[in-house]
């Protein structure tokens, strides 16, 4: 007897497979690049020079990540969803307070074994925004490497009336608390590292030139290494940019918040990283900072990562094969 199912099933299967393949290809295919997506400053007539060879429009764009990373929103959403995935994988963090305000806290992702090295991460967000919970995504790399990862919370610039020094003081106190209380979360205070990205790279840089002995009665060299990612180390050009619309810069603030100008107090060896698709100023700041650190006779390594934008650099901290993941492991002598 002729079996209709036998005769028709191959063609049906082929149609199903072809349809499924087409659907999968449609889902996986990258969206076409729009010709009207602008990267860099908007078209304009060149104005008076404000900083180096930049006019005001160009300088403002050089301190606005959205001008050079048009997919900023998508990547930042991925920070949050990747962080949720990491928490589901390695567990929820322990929450500790280092100060009286709700913002003065930290998410601690302990290593599998006690007496583990500690890495404190200071997030970015143009000094305006950001929460530790959305920066859990690197924690799995550290967890798998036997390192306790700490994502620091601190207030935004708006809540302190534009005062960067208040933010920097919170970050310093958070780092000091994490060091002094390392035993409470299974950390080894003798292997203590600090890193930060973007405006968090700036704040981490300022923390690394703290006189810890004088200001906190801590060993001057308790931080064993710093990873400064896509940061700012001289506040002069930032002050001249549109960021001064929400940061209330003064001469004193510009001086004290410029790590480049406090290198006599730097004790930790540094790795400084930036991406090839960063803004021209964020690239220059990293190069100039490392050159100044080396000129001061102190150890620093510069990592320039081709084809990474500002936010992809941050994301790479969670990847052992990415520029910042590799740098973190090297800094801690684990890679």
Secondary structure by P-SEA (a helix, b strand, c coil): ccccccccaaaaaaaaaaaaaaaaaaaacccccccccccccccccccccccccccaaaaaaaacccccccaaaaaaaaaaaaaaaaaaaccbbbbbbcccccccbbbbbcccccbbbbbbbbbbcccccccccccccaaaaaaaacbbbbbbbbbccccccccaaaaaaaaaaaaaaaaaacccccccccbbbbbcccaaaaaaaaaaacccccccccccccccbbbbccccccccccccccccccccccaaaaaaaccccccccccbbbbbbbbccccaaaaaaaaaaaaaaaaacbbbbbbbbccccaaaaaaaccccccaaaaaaaaaaccc
